Amino acid sequence: MLNVETLQNAPNLAWLAKKTCENFHNLPAVTMVLANGMNGTLSYKELDEKSDHLAIYLREKLKIPAGSSVAIQMPNCLSYPIAALAILKAGLVVVNVNPLYTVPEMIHQLNDSEAVALITVDIFKDKAAVMLDKTKVQKLLVVQLPEFLPYFPKKIAQLVIQYWNKQVPKVSVPYISLKESLRQGAQLKKEKNLNVSEFEKGLNHQSIAVLQYTGGTTGVSKGAVLTHGNLISNMNQLLVMLKDQLNTKEETILTALPLYHIFAFTVNFWCFFVIGARNLLCPNPRPISNLQRALENYPVTAISGVNTLYNALNLEDWFKETPPAKLKLAVAGGMSLHLSVAQTFKKITNIDIIEGYGLTETSPAICFNPFAKPKEGSIGLPLPQTEMKLVNDSGQEVNNGEPGELLIKGPQVMQGYWKKPQETAQSIKNGWFATGDIATRDSDGYYKIVDRKKDMILVSGFNVYPNEVEEVLSEHPQVLECAVIGIPDGASGEAVKAYIVLKGDTEPSKEDLRSHCKSKLVAYKTPQHFEFRKELPKSPVGKILRKELRKEIPGGA
């Protein structure tokens, strides 16, 4: 394992990537596992060589200037880590783009980030073709999802994608394949005797590494400026907390969360990459049965997820019958972990889900439960070198047990929002980043997220936090998933409305649900309105999006 001193002293991520690959060159680095079990693997040595070749291609062939932004738009696949490492090795800036974005959303992000090149998957070529003349993107690199699988699995998978599912659109815009760009990069390296370490000269902890865009929950998405130092610091903070649980070269982490999301990018990819672990990449975790082959065929020791992912696993017969025997670490974040979900998962696996907390703007991790002493319902203690405080609306610190907005200070906090000084000044004051989350702190120093400040519901002057209501609803035996929002009400200002996805076909009465809530909640917190849905709107990581439900209510968006 890279020792703490090596990680702390890493001058930049490009240097760290090269050092890591040298340390673990013969070990498997990443394995993509398809739903049917077909798979392919790249070793640390192969990952190093291919990312070197792509870095050379970007700088020497495409002549992209140092410090420029290059966008990646792809699901979890073997091409993603090659692209990400290559961009960083080339002294460029990674811009992660959600593959599910619409063309207008893509145009906004590409224009805002000033990306000059885009690396995408062939099934998204049509989106790329539409936006090329509307952005500064000059070069388009295209990969196939099964790229780097063994010959026959790759051919079969690509035939299914291209001809059976007809997912690959035809476009007339010019592009180059990733395979060809790697070939040309390798040729240039040989002809000119190039060394990628030349590209990292000048990169330090203050250099921009990633423009990570927020989900746009408060309007148009903004680019959080994350430096090499931000990400290296956050890796160090997390690995210090987990050092007693992780063994060098022996870990296998299941990555169902998308790597283009900051949670999986830092926690799954980088943290486990630098300790020589194998990363199992799953392109699509929906339906959840897509994870079965990965969990059954590999000695998975760690998994990260959100509440909805763990809830879905708990309901699968194959998971309940044969839980992963080697699993020792399960990490949750991104949304509130329901107590009922955590307890069921522990009954199945005998493993506690360790809940943490973070944000795009903080690289992302801020808080984490100590492995040896986790607290149910808590996000744990601040990471090393992280300061946290809770303040009221007047900016005064509140006492233990009292709710207040969570403010953060630490080396993982972003430099600001890309080219948005006003928004940056509103979010970061005197070095403290305002999270927009309401939390409490107990006498032991453990924090608990109450809810998003903007999601709070005001019923007759009383504060209602959706997380609390959703926690109670999720304990009902017929409730699979739920979301709670406030809707306008003439008498009380706002009323509580619950959207519910059921486990089966039998629909409980609304009085039954209301009675269940009343047994654990005061009257004003109990939902007055219920609506049953087949599914709830979710983010790419599976977080339920209340904002999409509010948009359906006149005046509620």
N, C-alpha and C positions, 0 to 999 in steps of 0.2 A: 504493500500500500504506500502511496506517496505520503511521506510523513508530513506532519502539520507545518513544520518549518519550510519544507519545499513549497507547499501550497501557499503559505503566507508570503513567501518571497518571490512567487511567480510574477514576472514583470507584466505579463499580458496573457490572454487566452491562447494566442497562437503558440507562444513558447510552451505553455502548459500542455497543449494538445500534442506537440512534438515530443515532449518529455514523457508524457503518459504512454504514447505509442511505442517509444523506445523501451520503456520498462516492461510492457506486457505484449510485445510484438507477436508472439505465437499464439496468444489466447484468443478465443472468440470474443469479438466486441459487440456486434449487433447481429441478431437473427430475426428475420421477418417470418411470421407464422400466419399463413392464411387460414380461413375458417375450416377448410377441408384438410388441414394438416400439412399441405405443401409448404416448404420452407427453404430459406437460403441464408447463408452466414458470411459475414466479412470478419476477418481477424483484425487485430489492432494494426498489424503491418499493412494489410490491404487497405484499411481505412486511411492510414497515413499516406500511402503511396497515391491513392486515387484523389484524395483531397489536395495533395501537393500538385498533382497534374492539373486539376481544375483551377487551383489558385494561379498557376502559371498561365493557363489559358485566359483567365479573366484579366490578368494584368498585362501579359505580353502580347496576346493575340487580339483581344478586344480593346486593349489600351485604356482600361478603366482606371482613372486616377485614384490614388490613395485617398481614403476617407470617404469615398462615394458609397451610396447605398445600393445594395442588391437585394431584391425581394425573393423570398422562397414561398411557393404556394403548392403544398403537397401534403397528403396524409402521411401517417407513419409508414415509412418504407425504407429500404436500404439506401436510397439516394439522398434522403434527408440529411443524415449526419455527414455524408460526403460534402454536400452543398454547404451546410452550416460551417464546418471546419474549414473548407476551402475559402469561403468569404472572409473569415477571420484571419486565416493564414496570409491572405492577399492584402491585409491591411485595410479591408473594407468593412462596411457596416451591414449587419444582418437586419432585414425587415421581414418579420414573419407575417404572412398573409393567410387568413382563414380560407381554406378551399371552398367553403360554402357561401362565401360572400357573393352578392349580386354584382353585376357589372358596375353600377353606380358606386357601390361601397368600395370596390377595387380601385376605381378611378380616383376616388377621394384619397385613399390611403397611399396609392402610388404617387399621386401628385404631391400630397402633403410631405411624404418622406423623400421626394425627389429621386426616387429609384431610377437608375439608368439601365438596369437589366432585370429580367425576371426568369427564375428557374421554376418551371411548373410541370405538371403531369399531363400526359396526352389527353386524358379525358376532360381537361379544362381548357383545351386549346381554343375553343370557340370564344370563351370569355376573354382570353388574352388577345385574340384577333380583333375583337370589338374595341378594346381600350388602347391599343397600340398608338393610334394617331391622336389620342386624347391625353397622353401622358408623356413624360420625358424618357420612358423606356425605349431604348434603342435596339437592344438585343434580347432575343427570346430563346431560351434553352429549354428543351422538352425531354422529359424522361418517361419511360414506361413504368407502370406500377410494379410489375414483376422483375424489373431490372436487377441483375446480379443473382437471380435464382439460378440453380443448375439448369442446363440446357432444356431438358424435356419438361420439367415443371414450369419453366418460364414460357415455353412455347404454348403449352396447354392453357396456362392462366391468361396469356395475352390473346389467344384465340377466343376464349370465353368472353373476355372483356370487349374485344374489338368486333367480333362477328356474332357471337351468340347474344350477348347483352347489348350490343351496338352502342357502347358507351364512348367510343372514340370518334369525335366529330371530324369532318373534313374541313380544312381551312386553306386559304390561298396565301396567307402571309408567310414570309420567309422565317425559318427558324433552324436551329441546329440541334441535333440530338446530343444528349449528355455523353453517350458512348463516343461520338465523334469528337466532342470537345476534350474528353479525356485522352483520346488518341493523339490529338494535336498538341495537347499540353505535354504529354510524355515525349513527343518528338522534339518539341522546343527545349525541354529540359536537357535532352541528350545533345542536341545540336549546339546549344549555347552554354552547356555546363552550368545550368541555373540552380540556385539554392533558394528555396522559399524564405529562408531566414532573412534574406535581404529585404523582403517586403514588410517585415515586422519592425524594422528599425524606426525608432520614433514612437512606437506604441508603448504607452504606459498606463497606469491605473486611471488617469484622467481621460484617456482616449475613449471615444464612443465605440461600443461594441455592438449594441442592439438598439433599434427603435422598436419597442414593443407597444403595440397599440391596445388601448383600453377597449372594453366591450361597447363603449358608447352608451352606457347606462344613464348618463346625465346629458345626453346630446350627441353631437358628432364625435366619433372616436378620436382620441388624442394619442400622440406618440410619446411614451415615456422614454426619456433618454437614459439608458443604462450603460454605464461604462465598464471597461474591463475590470476596474477595481470593485465596482458594485457586485459583479457576478463572482469574482474570486473571493471577496469577503463573505458573501452569502454561502458559498460552498464551504468555506472554512468554518463558519458559524454552525452550519448543519452537521458537518462531519465531526466536529468536536462533541456535539450532543450525542451522536450515534456511534462514536468510535468503538465503544465496548460491544456493540451488536454486530458490527460489520467486519468480515474477515477478507483480507486481500485475496483476490483471484477466485474466491469461492462463492460469490454472490450471483444470483440470477434474479433480475427484476422484471416483472411483467409491466409493460407500458401500454396500457389501453387508452390513457389520456393522450390527446394529440400533442406532439412535440412542438408544434407552432404556438402552443399556449405556454405561458411563462412557468406554470407549475411543473409540467413535465420537462420543459427545456432545462431548467436548473436542477430540479430534484432528481428526476428519472435519468436524464441524459448525462449532465455534467457531473453530478455527485457520484454516480455509480461508474461513470467512465473513468474518473481519476483514480478509482480504487481497483481497476482491472476487472470489473464485473461484466457479465453478459447481459445485454439488454434485449428482451424479447419484444419486438415491435408488432403490434396488432393494428392493421390499417383501419379497421372499423369494428368497434365493440358492440354495435347494434345489429341484430339482436345479441343479447349477452352470451348466447350459446356460441358465438364466434370465438370466444375465449377458451372454449373447452379443450381444444387440441393443445394449445399452448400450456394450459395448466396441468394437463394430464401427461404430456410427453416430455416435459422439462422439469428439473428440480427447482421450482420457483421458491426463492427464499424471501422475496420482498414484493410488495404490490402497493401502488398508490391509487387513490380514487376519491370520488366524491360520494356523498350520501346515496345518490340514486344508483351508482354502480354497485356499491356494497348491498343495497337493498335488493337489486336485481339478482345478484349472485346468491343471496340467501334463499331465494324462491326457486332456484334451479335444482331439480332432483339430482342431476349428475354431480353438482357441487356438494350437495348435502351428503351424498353417498360416498364420494371419494374426494374429500377436501385435500388440498396440497399438503403432502406429508412433511416437506422441508420448510414450510412457511414459518417465518419467525418475526417478520416485520410487516405491518399493514399501516399505512399512513393515510390520513384523510385531511382534506382541506377544500377550499373553493366555495363551500356552503356549510350550513349548520349540519352536524352529524346527529341524527336522531338517536336518542338513548335506546329505543326499541331495536333499531337496526344494529347498533354496536353490540347489544346484548345477544341478539340472535347470531351474529357473526361469531362471537366468542364461543357460543354453544356448539357451533359447527366445527370451528377450527382450533378452539382452545387458545386463540390469540386475541389480545386486546387491540382494537384499532386505536392507534396513537393519533390524536387530533392535533393539528397545528393551524396556523393562521398566517395569511400573507396577502399581498396585493401585487398587481402588475407593477406599481410604482416602487415596490420595495424588493424587487429581484427574485423571488417574491417573499421569502420567509421572514417572519418577524418573531413569532411565538411558537413554542413547541412543548408538548408534554414530555417530561422526563420519562425515559423508557422504564426505569425502575419504579417510578412513583407517579403514574398517570392519574388524573382526576376525571371521572365521568362528567361530560357536559362542559368541560373546560378546554380552552385552547392552550393551556399550560403557562409556562414561564417565558419571559423575554429571552431571546437568543443572546449569547455573549456579545458584548459591546453594543447592546441595544437598550435604549432608554424608552420607557413608556409612561404616559400619564393620562389621567382622565380629567376632563374639564367640563364645566357646565356652559350654558349659553353665554355667560358673562366672561368666560375664559378662566374662571377660578377652579382650582383643583378640588375634586370631590373626595369624600371619605370612603373608606372601604365599605363595600356593599351598596353604594349609591351609583346609579348609572350616570355615565358621562361620555362625551366623545373621546375616542382614542386618538392620541397624538404620539408620533413616533420620531425618534432620532437615532441614527446609526449609519454605519458605512455602506449598508445595502440600499439606502434611500436614493432614488433617482436624482439626477442633476436638475430635472425640471421637465416640462412638456415641450416637445420639439417646436421651436419657433412660436411659442405661445407665452410670452412673458407675463401677461395679465393673469392667465389661469395658473401659471406657476406661482406668482406672488400670492394668489388667493389660497393656494394649497400648502405652501411652505413659508412659514413665518418664524424668523429667528432660529432657523435650522430645524424646526419641528414640522413634520408632515401631518396634516389633518386627514385622517382616514375616511371620515364620514360614517364610521361605525360607532354605535353605542355599545359600551361594554361595562362590566363591573369587575372589581378586584376583591378577592377575599383576604382574610387575615394572613394566609400563607403566601400571598403574592401571586396566586394563580388568577388568570384573567378568563372571563367568559363573555362571549359576544352576545349581546341582547338582540340587536338587529341593525340593519342599515338605517341611518338617520332619516333618509328620505322615504323609507318604507313604513315608518311609524304611522299608525292610525289614531286619529283623535276622535274619541267617542264621548260626547257630552263633557269635554274638558279633560277626560282621562286618557292617558297614553296606553295604546295597545300595540304590542310588538308581535308581528306575524309569526316569528320563529316559535314563540311560546305556544301559540294556538296550533300551529302545524305539528309541533311535538306531541301535543295531546291527541290531535286527530289521527296521527300516524299509529297510535297505540290501539285504535279501533281494529278489530280483526278483519274487517272487510275493506279497509283502506290500504291501497297500494302506494299512492302518491297523493300529495295535496299541496295547494298553494293558497295563501290567504292575502287578501288586499282590502283596502278601504274603498267604499263607494259612497257617493253623495247621499245624504239623508236629511230631509227637512227638519226633523225633530231633534236629532242628536249631532248634526254636522256631518258625521260619517258613520257608516255601519260596517260591520265585519262581514265579508263574504268569503266563502270557502269554495274552491274548485277541487274536485275530487276524482281520482282515477281509482276504480275498484279492482280488487283482486279477482273476483269472479263475475258471473252474470247476474247474481242476485243483488238487487238494489236495496240497501237499507232505507228505512223511512228517515225523512229529515228530522223528525222528532226524536228518533233513536240517536242520531248523530248529535243533536242538540243536547239531549239528556246526557250523553257520554261526556260532552264538553263541560256541562254544568257541574258534573261530579268533581271536576278538577280546576275549574276556572270560575271567577266571579262573573256575574251576569253580563256586564258590559263588554267582557272579552269573548263571550260566547257568540259564534257566528249566527247572524240573523238570516242569512241567505246562503243557499247551497246550490251548486251546479255540478252535475256529473259530466265528465269528459272521458273520451277514449284515450287521450294523451294530453300532456301539458307542454307548453313551449319550453325548450331547453337550449342552453348554450352548447358549443362544441364539446365542452368537458362534462356535460350532463347537468349543469346547474339549472334549476327551474327559474324561468324568467318572469318575475311578477310584472315587470314593466310592460310586457306584451299583453298581459291580461288587463292591465289598467288602460291600455290603449282602446280596448273594446268598450269601455265605459265612457259615455259622453261626459267630458270635463274631468275625466280621471287620469288622463295620460300625464 
